[in-house]
Amino acid sequence: MPLWKAVHDRISSGRQVSRVKAGPLDEEQRSAVADLLGTDRLPGEYATVSMAALDELLMSAVGAGAREVVVALLGPLDDRAGQRALADASRSELWAWLDSHVVVTSQPALKGWVESIRRAGLVAGSVERTRRELDRALRILAALPAAGVPLPVLAENLLGDPHALDEGTRGAGMVLRALAELHDVELPGNAQERRALWESAGVVEDELSSVVLAAGLRLSGVGGQVLRVCADEGHVAALTLAQVRATSFVGAPQEVWAFENPSVLAVAVARLGPSCPPMVCTSGWPNSAVIALLRGLATEGSSLRYHGDFDGEGVRIAAHVIARTGATPWRMATEDYLRALGDGTPVGRVTEAPWDDGLASAMREHGSAVPEERVTARLLDEIQERGRVVGGLP
Protein backbone atom coordinates (compact mmCIF):
# COMPACT_ATOMS: atom_id res chain seq x y z
CA MET A 1 0.00 0.00 0.00
CA PRO A 2 2.80 2.56 0.64
CA LEU A 3 3.93 2.01 -2.96
CA TRP A 4 0.41 2.46 -4.40
CA LYS A 5 -0.07 5.61 -2.32
CA ALA A 6 3.27 7.00 -3.51
CA VAL A 7 2.39 6.27 -7.16
CA HIS A 8 -1.09 7.81 -6.75
CA ASP A 9 0.40 10.94 -5.18
CA ARG A 10 3.12 11.40 -7.81
CA ILE A 11 0.79 10.91 -10.77
CA SER A 12 -1.68 13.32 -9.13
CA SER A 13 1.01 16.00 -9.33
CA GLY A 14 0.10 16.42 -12.99
CA ARG A 15 3.77 16.21 -14.00
CA GLN A 16 5.70 13.58 -15.91
CA VAL A 17 6.76 10.81 -13.50
CA SER A 18 9.71 8.49 -14.21
CA ARG A 19 10.50 7.14 -10.75
CA VAL A 20 8.61 6.81 -7.46
CA LYS A 21 10.04 6.59 -3.97
CA ALA A 22 7.93 4.75 -1.37
CA GLY A 23 8.55 4.46 2.35
CA PRO A 24 9.34 4.19 5.12
CA LEU A 25 8.58 0.47 4.75
CA ASP A 26 8.41 -2.09 7.52
CA GLU A 27 9.78 -5.58 6.98
CA GLU A 28 6.48 -7.02 5.73
CA GLN A 29 6.07 -4.16 3.25
CA ARG A 30 9.64 -4.51 2.03
CA SER A 31 8.99 -8.20 1.39
CA ALA A 32 5.74 -7.38 -0.48
CA VAL A 33 7.53 -4.88 -2.74
CA ALA A 34 10.29 -7.41 -3.47
CA ASP A 35 7.65 -10.02 -4.36
CA LEU A 36 5.84 -7.57 -6.63
CA LEU A 37 9.00 -6.61 -8.46
CA GLY A 38 10.27 -10.18 -8.58
CA THR A 39 13.64 -9.41 -6.94
CA ASP A 40 15.61 -11.77 -4.71
CA ARG A 41 16.78 -8.92 -2.46
CA LEU A 42 14.67 -6.86 -0.07
CA PRO A 43 14.64 -3.09 -0.72
CA GLY A 44 15.76 -0.72 2.01
CA GLU A 45 13.51 1.32 4.24
CA TYR A 46 12.74 3.43 1.16
CA ALA A 47 12.23 1.78 -2.21
CA THR A 48 12.71 3.62 -5.51
CA VAL A 49 10.77 2.07 -8.38
CA SER A 50 10.92 2.81 -12.11
CA MET A 51 7.47 3.74 -13.44
CA ALA A 52 8.25 2.20 -16.81
CA ALA A 53 9.22 -1.09 -15.16
CA LEU A 54 6.16 -1.00 -12.89
CA ASP A 55 3.85 -0.32 -15.84
CA GLU A 56 5.35 -3.22 -17.81
CA LEU A 57 5.09 -5.59 -14.83
CA LEU A 58 1.46 -4.66 -14.10
CA MET A 59 0.39 -4.90 -17.76
CA SER A 60 1.74 -8.42 -17.94
CA ALA A 61 0.25 -9.39 -14.58
CA VAL A 62 -3.22 -7.79 -14.55
CA GLY A 63 -3.58 -6.15 -17.97
CA ALA A 64 -3.56 -2.60 -16.61
CA GLY A 65 -0.89 0.02 -16.08
CA ALA A 66 0.07 1.74 -12.85
CA ARG A 67 -2.39 4.62 -13.40
CA GLU A 68 -5.37 2.29 -13.76
CA VAL A 69 -4.28 0.17 -10.79
CA VAL A 70 -3.95 3.05 -8.31
CA VAL A 71 -7.26 4.56 -9.48
CA ALA A 72 -8.96 1.18 -8.82
CA LEU A 73 -7.30 0.89 -5.40
CA LEU A 74 -7.37 4.49 -4.13
CA GLY A 75 -9.85 6.44 -6.23
CA PRO A 76 -9.61 9.23 -8.87
CA LEU A 77 -6.36 11.06 -9.48
CA ASP A 78 -5.88 14.77 -8.89
CA ASP A 79 -4.11 17.15 -11.28
CA ARG A 80 -2.28 19.44 -8.90
CA ALA A 81 -0.21 21.06 -11.65
CA GLY A 82 -3.35 21.81 -13.60
CA GLN A 83 -5.08 23.09 -10.49
CA ARG A 84 -2.12 25.34 -9.71
CA ALA A 85 -2.14 26.66 -13.26
CA LEU A 86 -5.86 27.40 -12.98
CA ALA A 87 -5.33 29.09 -9.62
CA ASP A 88 -2.47 31.18 -11.02
CA ALA A 89 -4.60 32.19 -13.99
CA SER A 90 -7.49 33.07 -11.69
CA ARG A 91 -5.25 35.26 -9.52
CA SER A 92 -3.77 36.96 -12.58
CA GLU A 93 -7.27 37.69 -13.87
CA LEU A 94 -8.24 39.16 -10.48
CA TRP A 95 -5.25 41.54 -10.37
CA ALA A 96 -5.77 42.53 -14.02
CA TRP A 97 -9.42 43.32 -13.24
CA LEU A 98 -8.38 45.46 -10.29
CA ASP A 99 -5.65 47.26 -12.30
CA SER A 100 -8.09 48.15 -15.07
CA HIS A 101 -11.06 49.06 -12.87
CA VAL A 102 -12.40 52.52 -13.73
CA VAL A 103 -12.02 53.73 -10.13
CA VAL A 104 -8.29 52.93 -10.30
CA THR A 105 -7.61 54.11 -13.85
CA SER A 106 -9.40 57.40 -13.26
CA GLN A 107 -7.24 58.10 -10.19
CA PRO A 108 -3.74 56.72 -10.76
CA ALA A 109 -2.79 57.65 -7.18
CA LEU A 110 -4.64 54.45 -6.25
CA LYS A 111 -1.98 52.31 -7.95
CA GLY A 112 -0.11 52.24 -4.64
CA TRP A 113 -3.26 50.95 -2.96
CA VAL A 114 -3.56 48.24 -5.61
CA GLU A 115 0.01 47.14 -4.93
CA SER A 116 -0.64 46.97 -1.19
CA ILE A 117 -3.73 44.83 -1.80
CA ARG A 118 -1.71 42.52 -4.05
CA ARG A 119 1.08 42.21 -1.46
CA ALA A 120 -1.45 41.33 1.22
CA GLY A 121 -2.57 38.37 -0.90
CA LEU A 122 -5.93 36.69 -1.21
CA VAL A 123 -8.56 36.94 1.48
CA ALA A 124 -8.68 33.51 3.13
CA GLY A 125 -6.81 32.17 0.08
CA SER A 126 -9.91 32.67 -2.10
CA VAL A 127 -9.97 34.57 -5.38
CA GLU A 128 -13.76 34.82 -5.32
CA ARG A 129 -13.91 36.15 -1.78
CA THR A 130 -11.14 38.65 -2.51
CA ARG A 131 -12.99 39.89 -5.59
CA ARG A 132 -16.22 40.31 -3.60
CA GLU A 133 -14.43 42.33 -0.92
CA LEU A 134 -12.68 44.49 -3.51
CA ASP A 135 -15.89 45.06 -5.45
CA ARG A 136 -17.56 46.34 -2.28
CA ALA A 137 -14.63 48.63 -1.48
CA LEU A 138 -14.58 49.98 -5.05
CA ARG A 139 -18.31 50.70 -4.90
CA ILE A 140 -17.71 52.84 -1.83
CA LEU A 141 -14.71 54.61 -3.40
CA ALA A 142 -16.71 55.36 -6.55
CA ALA A 143 -19.33 57.14 -4.44
CA LEU A 144 -16.88 59.31 -2.48
CA PRO A 145 -16.89 62.08 -1.52
CA ALA A 146 -20.29 61.33 -0.05
CA ALA A 147 -22.97 63.97 0.37
CA GLY A 148 -22.50 64.38 4.12
CA VAL A 149 -24.11 61.08 5.11
CA PRO A 150 -23.34 59.04 8.23
CA LEU A 151 -21.17 55.97 7.70
CA PRO A 152 -23.93 53.43 8.46
CA VAL A 153 -26.24 55.14 5.94
CA LEU A 154 -23.53 55.03 3.26
CA ALA A 155 -22.92 51.34 3.99
CA GLU A 156 -26.63 50.52 3.91
CA ASN A 157 -27.26 52.45 0.68
CA LEU A 158 -24.34 50.94 -1.24
CA LEU A 159 -23.72 47.55 0.38
CA GLY A 160 -27.08 46.69 1.93
CA ASP A 161 -25.58 46.40 5.41
CA PRO A 162 -25.32 49.37 7.82
CA HIS A 163 -22.46 47.63 9.65
CA ALA A 164 -20.39 46.77 6.57
CA LEU A 165 -18.01 49.68 7.21
CA ASP A 166 -17.89 49.49 10.99
CA GLU A 167 -14.51 50.05 12.61
CA GLY A 168 -12.36 46.94 12.34
CA THR A 169 -14.15 45.43 9.33
CA ARG A 170 -12.17 44.39 6.28
CA GLY A 171 -14.22 46.70 4.04
CA ALA A 172 -13.51 49.76 6.18
CA GLY A 173 -9.82 48.89 6.24
CA MET A 174 -9.65 48.62 2.45
CA VAL A 175 -11.42 51.93 1.88
CA LEU A 176 -9.37 53.79 4.49
CA ARG A 177 -6.11 52.50 2.96
CA ALA A 178 -7.29 53.79 -0.42
CA LEU A 179 -8.23 57.20 1.02
CA ALA A 180 -4.86 57.47 2.77
CA GLU A 181 -3.15 56.72 -0.55
CA LEU A 182 -5.26 59.31 -2.37
CA HIS A 183 -4.61 62.02 0.20
CA ASP A 184 -0.96 61.00 0.62
CA VAL A 185 -1.26 60.65 4.38
CA GLU A 186 -0.28 57.94 6.83
CA LEU A 187 -2.82 55.20 7.45
CA PRO A 188 -4.84 56.37 10.48
CA GLY A 189 -3.62 54.79 13.70
CA ASN A 190 -6.54 55.54 16.02
CA ALA A 191 -10.28 56.13 15.99
CA GLN A 192 -9.96 59.92 15.86
CA GLU A 193 -7.71 59.80 12.79
CA ARG A 194 -10.03 57.31 11.10
CA ARG A 195 -13.02 59.62 11.68
CA ALA A 196 -11.06 62.55 10.27
CA LEU A 197 -10.21 60.61 7.12
CA TRP A 198 -13.83 59.55 6.65
CA GLU A 199 -14.91 63.16 7.13
CA SER A 200 -12.44 64.28 4.44
CA ALA A 201 -14.38 62.00 2.09
CA GLY A 202 -17.76 63.54 2.95
CA VAL A 203 -18.83 60.91 5.47
CA VAL A 204 -20.41 61.99 8.78
CA GLU A 205 -20.34 65.61 7.62
CA ASP A 206 -23.30 67.74 8.65
CA GLU A 207 -25.02 70.01 6.16
CA LEU A 208 -23.61 73.21 7.65
CA SER A 209 -19.90 72.53 8.10
CA SER A 210 -19.38 71.61 4.44
CA VAL A 211 -19.08 74.85 2.42
CA VAL A 212 -18.31 75.67 -1.22
CA LEU A 213 -17.08 79.00 -2.60
CA ALA A 214 -18.54 80.26 -5.89
CA ALA A 215 -18.60 83.45 -7.92
CA GLY A 216 -20.52 84.70 -10.94
CA LEU A 217 -23.22 82.04 -10.64
CA ARG A 218 -26.86 83.05 -11.00
CA LEU A 219 -29.33 80.25 -10.28
CA SER A 220 -32.66 79.86 -8.49
CA GLY A 221 -33.89 78.26 -5.28
CA VAL A 222 -32.61 79.17 -1.81
CA GLY A 223 -28.96 78.59 -2.69
CA GLY A 224 -29.47 80.23 -6.06
CA GLN A 225 -30.68 83.43 -4.40
CA VAL A 226 -27.48 83.61 -2.33
CA LEU A 227 -25.42 83.03 -5.46
CA ARG A 228 -27.33 85.66 -7.44
CA VAL A 229 -27.07 88.39 -4.81
CA CYS A 230 -23.32 87.81 -4.40
CA ALA A 231 -22.75 87.66 -8.17
CA ASP A 232 -24.67 90.91 -8.76
CA GLU A 233 -22.61 92.66 -6.06
CA GLY A 234 -19.30 91.24 -7.30
CA HIS A 235 -18.72 89.04 -4.24
CA VAL A 236 -17.75 85.42 -3.67
CA ALA A 237 -20.60 83.35 -2.21
CA ALA A 238 -20.09 80.71 0.49
CA LEU A 239 -22.79 78.06 0.17
CA THR A 240 -23.39 75.33 2.74
CA LEU A 241 -24.26 71.82 1.66
CA ALA A 242 -27.83 72.45 2.84
CA GLN A 243 -28.07 75.50 0.56
CA VAL A 244 -26.60 73.60 -2.39
CA ARG A 245 -29.27 70.96 -1.90
CA ALA A 246 -31.88 73.75 -1.93
CA THR A 247 -30.61 75.12 -5.25
CA SER A 248 -32.34 74.70 -8.59
CA PHE A 249 -29.85 74.18 -11.41
CA VAL A 250 -32.33 74.84 -14.19
CA GLY A 251 -30.82 77.42 -16.53
CA ALA A 252 -27.25 76.61 -15.44
CA PRO A 253 -24.55 78.44 -17.44
CA GLN A 254 -23.02 76.87 -20.49
CA GLU A 255 -19.52 76.92 -19.02
CA VAL A 256 -18.24 76.93 -15.42
CA TRP A 257 -14.62 77.35 -14.34
CA ALA A 258 -13.44 75.36 -11.34
CA PHE A 259 -10.23 76.18 -9.49
CA GLU A 260 -8.33 74.61 -6.61
CA ASN A 261 -7.45 77.79 -4.70
CA PRO A 262 -9.74 80.49 -3.22
CA SER A 263 -7.23 83.19 -4.20
CA VAL A 264 -8.21 82.75 -7.85
CA LEU A 265 -11.82 83.65 -7.09
CA ALA A 266 -10.68 86.59 -4.96
CA VAL A 267 -8.60 87.99 -7.82
CA ALA A 268 -11.41 87.34 -10.31
CA VAL A 269 -14.11 89.27 -8.42
CA ALA A 270 -11.68 92.09 -7.58
CA ARG A 271 -10.82 92.41 -11.25
CA LEU A 272 -14.20 91.72 -12.87
CA GLY A 273 -16.80 92.51 -10.21
CA PRO A 274 -20.38 91.70 -11.31
CA SER A 275 -19.00 90.64 -14.71
CA CYS A 276 -17.09 87.71 -13.20
CA PRO A 277 -17.88 84.53 -15.13
CA PRO A 278 -19.25 81.45 -13.30
CA MET A 279 -16.55 80.01 -11.02
CA VAL A 280 -16.36 77.39 -8.28
CA CYS A 281 -13.48 76.71 -5.87
CA THR A 282 -12.65 73.25 -4.49
CA SER A 283 -10.43 74.73 -1.73
CA GLY A 284 -8.01 71.85 -2.09
CA TRP A 285 -9.62 68.44 -1.76
CA PRO A 286 -13.31 68.94 -2.56
CA ASN A 287 -15.84 68.37 0.19
CA SER A 288 -19.45 67.27 -0.20
CA ALA A 289 -20.76 70.76 -0.95
CA VAL A 290 -18.22 71.24 -3.76
CA ILE A 291 -19.04 67.93 -5.42
CA ALA A 292 -22.79 68.47 -5.02
CA LEU A 293 -22.59 71.90 -6.68
CA LEU A 294 -20.38 70.74 -9.56
CA ARG A 295 -22.49 67.64 -10.18
CA GLY A 296 -25.68 69.71 -10.14
CA LEU A 297 -24.23 72.07 -12.75
CA ALA A 298 -22.96 69.20 -14.91
CA THR A 299 -26.33 67.43 -14.76
CA GLU A 300 -28.00 70.53 -16.22
CA GLY A 301 -25.48 70.68 -19.07
CA SER A 302 -22.73 72.98 -17.81
CA SER A 303 -19.26 72.21 -19.16
CA LEU A 304 -16.86 72.16 -16.19
CA ARG A 305 -13.30 73.40 -16.85
CA TYR A 306 -10.89 72.54 -14.04
CA HIS A 307 -7.50 74.01 -13.15
CA GLY A 308 -5.31 73.43 -10.10
CA ASP A 309 -1.75 73.49 -8.78
CA PHE A 310 1.02 71.73 -10.68
CA ASP A 311 2.34 69.63 -7.80
CA GLY A 312 1.85 66.05 -6.70
CA GLU A 313 -1.21 66.74 -4.60
CA GLY A 314 -2.65 69.13 -7.19
CA VAL A 315 -2.53 66.39 -9.83
CA ARG A 316 -4.25 63.94 -7.48
CA ILE A 317 -6.94 66.50 -6.62
CA ALA A 318 -7.49 67.21 -10.32
CA ALA A 319 -7.85 63.50 -11.11
CA HIS A 320 -10.32 63.17 -8.24
CA VAL A 321 -12.47 66.13 -9.35
CA ILE A 322 -12.45 64.96 -12.98
CA ALA A 323 -13.42 61.40 -12.01
CA ARG A 324 -16.20 62.53 -9.66
CA THR A 325 -17.78 65.35 -11.67
CA GLY A 326 -16.93 64.79 -15.32
CA ALA A 327 -14.93 68.03 -15.44
CA THR A 328 -12.42 68.62 -18.23
CA PRO A 329 -8.83 69.57 -17.33
CA TRP A 330 -8.07 73.07 -18.57
CA ARG A 331 -4.55 74.45 -18.98
CA MET A 332 -3.29 71.41 -17.08
CA ALA A 333 -1.12 69.87 -19.84
CA THR A 334 2.65 69.34 -19.94
CA GLU A 335 3.22 72.40 -22.10
CA ASP A 336 1.25 74.55 -19.62
CA TYR A 337 3.44 73.32 -16.78
CA LEU A 338 6.67 73.90 -18.68
CA ARG A 339 5.62 77.38 -19.78
CA ALA A 340 4.98 78.44 -16.19
CA LEU A 341 8.08 76.87 -14.64
CA GLY A 342 10.21 78.97 -12.33
CA ASP A 343 11.53 78.86 -8.82
CA GLY A 344 9.11 76.95 -6.66
CA THR A 345 8.64 74.45 -3.90
CA PRO A 346 9.29 70.72 -4.53
CA VAL A 347 6.53 68.89 -6.38
CA GLY A 348 6.31 66.12 -3.76
CA ARG A 349 5.02 62.65 -4.62
CA VAL A 350 3.83 62.74 -8.22
CA THR A 351 1.42 60.19 -9.64
CA GLU A 352 0.31 59.87 -13.24
CA ALA A 353 -2.16 62.35 -14.72
CA PRO A 354 -4.93 60.45 -16.57
CA TRP A 355 -5.39 63.31 -19.06
CA ASP A 356 -1.70 63.71 -20.06
CA ASP A 357 0.80 60.85 -20.23
CA GLY A 358 3.81 63.16 -20.16
CA LEU A 359 2.90 65.51 -17.31
CA ALA A 360 4.05 63.38 -14.37
CA SER A 361 7.44 62.61 -15.93
CA ALA A 362 8.00 66.32 -16.72
CA MET A 363 7.16 67.27 -13.15
CA ARG A 364 9.50 64.61 -11.76
CA GLU A 365 12.27 65.74 -14.10
CA HIS A 366 12.08 69.42 -13.15
CA GLY A 367 10.99 68.83 -9.56
CA SER A 368 9.49 72.29 -9.13
CA ALA A 369 5.83 73.04 -8.38
CA VAL A 370 3.79 75.67 -10.23
CA PRO A 371 1.18 77.15 -7.89
CA GLU A 372 -2.11 78.20 -9.43
CA GLU A 373 -1.58 81.76 -8.18
CA ARG A 374 1.39 82.16 -10.55
CA VAL A 375 -0.81 81.79 -13.62
CA THR A 376 -4.03 83.36 -12.31
CA ALA A 377 -3.75 86.54 -14.41
CA ARG A 378 -3.09 84.53 -17.58
CA LEU A 379 -6.05 82.24 -16.89
CA LEU A 380 -8.44 85.14 -16.30
CA ASP A 381 -7.20 86.84 -19.50
CA GLU A 382 -8.07 83.76 -21.49
CA ILE A 383 -11.48 83.37 -19.85
CA GLN A 384 -12.33 86.95 -20.76
CA GLU A 385 -11.17 86.44 -24.32
CA ARG A 386 -13.51 83.46 -24.68
CA GLY A 387 -16.36 85.90 -24.07
CA ARG A 388 -18.74 83.50 -22.39
CA VAL A 389 -22.15 84.68 -21.17
CA VAL A 390 -22.09 85.56 -17.48
CA GLY A 391 -24.21 83.53 -15.07
CA GLY A 392 -27.11 81.24 -15.72
CA LEU A 393 -30.65 82.53 -15.58
CA PRO A 394 -31.24 85.98 -17.16
C-alpha positions in Angstrom: 0.0 0.0 0.0 2.8 2.6 0.6 3.9 2.0 -3.0 0.4 2.5 -4.4 -0.1 5.6 -2.3 3.3 7.0 -3.5 2.4 6.3 -7.2 -1.1 7.8 -6.7 0.4 10.9 -5.2 3.1 11.4 -7.8 0.8 10.9 -10.8 -1.7 13.3 -9.1 1.0 16.0 -9.3 0.1 16.4 -13.0 3.8 16.2 -14.0 5.7 13.6 -15.9 6.8 10.8 -13.5 9.7 8.5 -14.2 10.5 7.1 -10.8 8.6 6.8 -7.5 10.0 6.6 -4.0 7.9 4.8 -1.4 8.5 4.5 2.4 9.3 4.2 5.1 8.6 0.5 4.8 8.4 -2.1 7.5 9.8 -5.6 7.0 6.5 -7.0 5.7 6.1 -4.2 3.3 9.6 -4.5 2.0 9.0 -8.2 1.4 5.7 -7.4 -0.5 7.5 -4.9 -2.7 10.3 -7.4 -3.5 7.6 -10.0 -4.4 5.8 -7.6 -6.6 9.0 -6.6 -8.5 10.3 -10.2 -8.6 13.6 -9.4 -6.9 15.6 -11.8 -4.7 16.8 -8.9 -2.5 14.7 -6.9 -0.1 14.6 -3.1 -0.7 15.8 -0.7 2.0 13.5 1.3 4.2 12.7 3.4 1.2 12.2 1.8 -2.2 12.7 3.6 -5.5 10.8 2.1 -8.4 10.9 2.8 -12.1 7.5 3.7 -13.4 8.2 2.2 -16.8 9.2 -1.1 -15.2 6.2 -1.0 -12.9 3.9 -0.3 -15.8 5.4 -3.2 -17.8 5.1 -5.6 -14.8 1.5 -4.7 -14.1 0.4 -4.9 -17.8 1.7 -8.4 -17.9 0.3 -9.4 -14.6 -3.2 -7.8 -14.5 -3.6 -6.2 -18.0 -3.6 -2.6 -16.6 -0.9 0.0 -16.1 0.1 1.7 -12.8 -2.4 4.6 -13.4 -5.4 2.3 -13.8 -4.3 0.2 -10.8 -4.0 3.1 -8.3 -7.3 4.6 -9.5 -9.0 1.2 -8.8 -7.3 0.9 -5.4 -7.4 4.5 -4.1 -9.8 6.4 -6.2 -9.6 9.2 -8.9 -6.4 11.1 -9.5 -5.9 14.8 -8.9 -4.1 17.2 -11.3 -2.3 19.4 -8.9 -0.2 21.1 -11.7 -3.4 21.8 -13.6 -5.1 23.1 -10.5 -2.1 25.3 -9.7 -2.1 26.7 -13.3 -5.9 27.4 -13.0 -5.3 29.1 -9.6 -2.5 31.2 -11.0 -4.6 32.2 -14.0 -7.5 33.1 -11.7 -5.3 35.3 -9.5 -3.8 37.0 -12.6 -7.3 37.7 -13.9 -8.2 39.2 -10.5 -5.3 41.5 -10.4 -5.8 42.5 -14.0 -9.4 43.3 -13.2 -8.4 45.5 -10.3 -5.6 47.3 -12.3 -8.1 48.1 -15.1 -11.1 49.1 -12.9 -12.4 52.5 -13.7 -12.0 53.7 -10.1 -8.3 52.9 -10.3 -7.6 54.1 -13.8 -9.4 57.4 -13.3 -7.2 58.1 -10.2 -3.7 56.7 -10.8 -2.8 57.7 -7.2 -4.6 54.4 -6.3 -2.0 52.3 -7.9 -0.1 52.2 -4.6 -3.3 50.9 -3.0 -3.6 48.2 -5.6 0.0 47.1 -4.9 -0.6 47.0 -1.2 -3.7 44.8 -1.8 -1.7 42.5 -4.0 1.1 42.2 -1.5 -1.4 41.3 1.2 -2.6 38.4 -0.9 -5.9 36.7 -1.2 -8.6 36.9 1.5 -8.7 33.5 3.1 -6.8 32.2 0.1 -9.9 32.7 -2.1 -10.0 34.6 -5.4 -13.8 34.8 -5.3 -13.9 36.1 -1.8 -11.1 38.7 -2.5 -13.0 39.9 -5.6 -16.2 40.3 -3.6 -14.4 42.3 -0.9 -12.7 44.5 -3.5 -15.9 45.1 -5.4 -17.6 46.3 -2.3 -14.6 48.6 -1.5 -14.6 50.0 -5.0 -18.3 50.7 -4.9 -17.7 52.8 -1.8 -14.7 54.6 -3.4 -16.7 55.4 -6.6 -19.3 57.1 -4.4 -16.9 59.3 -2.5 -16.9 62.1 -1.5 -20.3 61.3 0.0 -23.0 64.0 0.4 -22.5 64.4 4.1 -24.1 61.1 5.1 -23.3 59.0 8.2 -21.2 56.0 7.7 -23.9 53.4 8.5 -26.2 55.1 5.9 -23.5 55.0 3.3 -22.9 51.3 4.0 -26.6 50.5 3.9 -27.3 52.4 0.7 -24.3 50.9 -1.2 -23.7 47.6 0.4 -27.1 46.7 1.9 -25.6 46.4 5.4 -25.3 49.4 7.8 -22.5 47.6 9.7 -20.4 46.8 6.6 -18.0 49.7 7.2 -17.9 49.5 11.0 -14.5 50.1 12.6 -12.4 46.9 12.3 -14.1 45.4 9.3 -12.2 44.4 6.3 -14.2 46.7 4.0 -13.5 49.8 6.2 -9.8 48.9 6.2 -9.6 48.6 2.5 -11.4 51.9 1.9 -9.4 53.8 4.5 -6.1 52.5 3.0 -7.3 53.8 -0.4 -8.2 57.2 1.0 -4.9 57.5 2.8 -3.1 56.7 -0.6 -5.3 59.3 -2.4 -4.6 62.0 0.2 -1.0 61.0 0.6 -1.3 60.7 4.4 -0.3 57.9 6.8 -2.8 55.2 7.4 -4.8 56.4 10.5 -3.6 54.8 13.7 -6.5 55.5 16.0 -10.3 56.1 16.0 -10.0 59.9 15.9 -7.7 59.8 12.8 -10.0 57.3 11.1 -13.0 59.6 11.7 -11.1 62.5 10.3 -10.2 60.6 7.1 -13.8 59.5 6.6 -14.9 63.2 7.1 -12.4 64.3 4.4 -14.4 62.0 2.1 -17.8 63.5 2.9 -18.8 60.9 5.5 -20.4 62.0 8.8 -20.3 65.6 7.6 -23.3 67.7 8.6 -25.0 70.0 6.2 -23.6 73.2 7.7 -19.9 72.5 8.1 -19.4 71.6 4.4 -19.1 74.9 2.4 -18.3 75.7 -1.2 -17.1 79.0 -2.6 -18.5 80.3 -5.9 -18.6 83.5 -7.9 -20.5 84.7 -10.9 -23.2 82.0 -10.6 -26.9 83.1 -11.0 -29.3 80.3 -10.3 -32.7 79.9 -8.5 -33.9 78.3 -5.3 -32.6 79.2 -1.8 -29.0 78.6 -2.7 -29.5 80.2 -6.1 -30.7 83.4 -4.4 -27.5 83.6 -2.3 -25.4 83.0 -5.5 -27.3 85.7 -7.4 -27.1 88.4 -4.8 -23.3 87.8 -4.4 -22.8 87.7 -8.2 -24.7 90.9 -8.8 -22.6 92.7 -6.1 -19.3 91.2 -7.3 -18.7 89.0 -4.2 -17.8 85.4 -3.7 -20.6 83.4 -2.2 -20.1 80.7 0.5 -22.8 78.1 0.2 -23.4 75.3 2.7 -24.3 71.8 1.7 -27.8 72.5 2.8 -28.1 75.5 0.6 -26.6 73.6 -2.4 -29.3 71.0 -1.9 -31.9 73.8 -1.9 -30.6 75.1 -5.3 -32.3 74.7 -8.6 -29.8 74.2 -11.4 -32.3 74.8 -14.2 -30.8 77.4 -16.5 -27.2 76.6 -15.4 -24.5 78.4 -17.4 -23.0 76.9 -20.5 -19.5 76.9 -19.0 -18.2 76.9 -15.4 -14.6 77.4 -14.3 -13.4 75.4 -11.3 -10.2 76.2 -9.5 -8.3 74.6 -6.6 -7.5 77.8 -4.7 -9.7 80.5 -3.2 -7.2 83.2 -4.2 -8.2 82.7 -7.8 -11.8 83.7 -7.1 -10.7 86.6 -5.0 -8.6 88.0 -7.8 -11.4 87.3 -10.3 -14.1 89.3 -8.4 -11.7 92.1 -7.6 -10.8 92.4 -11.3 -14.2 91.7 -12.9 -16.8 92.5 -10.2 -20.4 91.7 -11.3 -19.0 90.6 -14.7 -17.1 87.7 -13.2 -17.9 84.5 -15.1 -19.3 81.4 -13.3 -16.5 80.0 -11.0 -16.4 77.4 -8.3 -13.5 76.7 -5.9 -12.6 73.3 -4.5 -10.4 74.7 -1.7 -8.0 71.9 -2.1 -9.6 68.4 -1.8 -13.3 68.9 -2.6 -15.8 68.4 0.2 -19.5 67.3 -0.2 -20.8 70.8 -1.0 -18.2 71.2 -3.8 -19.0 67.9 -5.4 -22.8 68.5 -5.0 -22.6 71.9 -6.7 -20.4 70.7 -9.6 -22.5 67.6 -10.2 -25.7 69.7 -10.1 -24.2 72.1 -12.8 -23.0 69.2 -14.9 -26.3 67.4 -14.8 -28.0 70.5 -16.2 -25.5 70.7 -19.1 -22.7 73.0 -17.8 -19.3 72.2 -19.2 -16.9 72.2 -16.2 -13.3 73.4 -16.9 -10.9 72.5 -14.0 -7.5 74.0 -13.2 -5.3 73.4 -10.1 -1.8 73.5 -8.8 1.0 71.7 -10.7 2.3 69.6 -7.8 1.9 66.1 -6.7 -1.2 66.7 -4.6 -2.6 69.1 -7.2 -2.5 66.4 -9.8 -4.3 63.9 -7.5 -6.9 66.5 -6.6 -7.5 67.2 -10.3 -7.9 63.5 -11.1 -10.3 63.2 -8.2 -12.5 66.1 -9.4 -12.4 65.0 -13.0 -13.4 61.4 -12.0 -16.2 62.5 -9.7 -17.8 65.4 -11.7 -16.9 64.8 -15.3 -14.9 68.0 -15.4 -12.4 68.6 -18.2 -8.8 69.6 -17.3 -8.1 73.1 -18.6 -4.6 74.5 -19.0 -3.3 71.4 -17.1 -1.1 69.9 -19.8 2.6 69.3 -19.9 3.2 72.4 -22.1 1.2 74.6 -19.6 3.4 73.3 -16.8 6.7 73.9 -18.7 5.6 77.4 -19.8 5.0 78.4 -16.2 8.1 76.9 -14.6 10.2 79.0 -12.3 11.5 78.9 -8.8 9.1 77.0 -6.7 8.6 74.4 -3.9 9.3 70.7 -4.5 6.5 68.9 -6.4 6.3 66.1 -3.8 5.0 62.7 -4.6 3.8 62.7 -8.2 1.4 60.2 -9.6 0.3 59.9 -13.2 -2.2 62.4 -14.7 -4.9 60.5 -16.6 -5.4 63.3 -19.1 -1.7 63.7 -20.1 0.8 60.9 -20.2 3.8 63.2 -20.2 2.9 65.5 -17.3 4.0 63.4 -14.4 7.4 62.6 -15.9 8.0 66.3 -16.7 7.2 67.3 -13.1 9.5 64.6 -11.8 12.3 65.7 -14.1 12.1 69.4 -13.1 11.0 68.8 -9.6 9.5 72.3 -9.1 5.8 73.0 -8.4 3.8 75.7 -10.2 1.2 77.2 -7.9 -2.1 78.2 -9.4 -1.6 81.8 -8.2 1.4 82.2 -10.6 -0.8 81.8 -13.6 -4.0 83.4 -12.3 -3.8 86.5 -14.4 -3.1 84.5 -17.6 -6.1 82.2 -16.9 -8.4 85.1 -16.3 -7.2 86.8 -19.5 -8.1 83.8 -21.5 -11.5 83.4 -19.9 -12.3 87.0 -20.8 -11.2 86.4 -24.3 -13.5 83.5 -24.7 -16.4 85.9 -24.1 -18.7 83.5 -22.4 -22.2 84.7 -21.2 -22.1 85.6 -17.5 -24.2 83.5 -15.1 -27.1 81.2 -15.7 -30.6 82.5 -15.6 -31.2 86.0 -17.2 
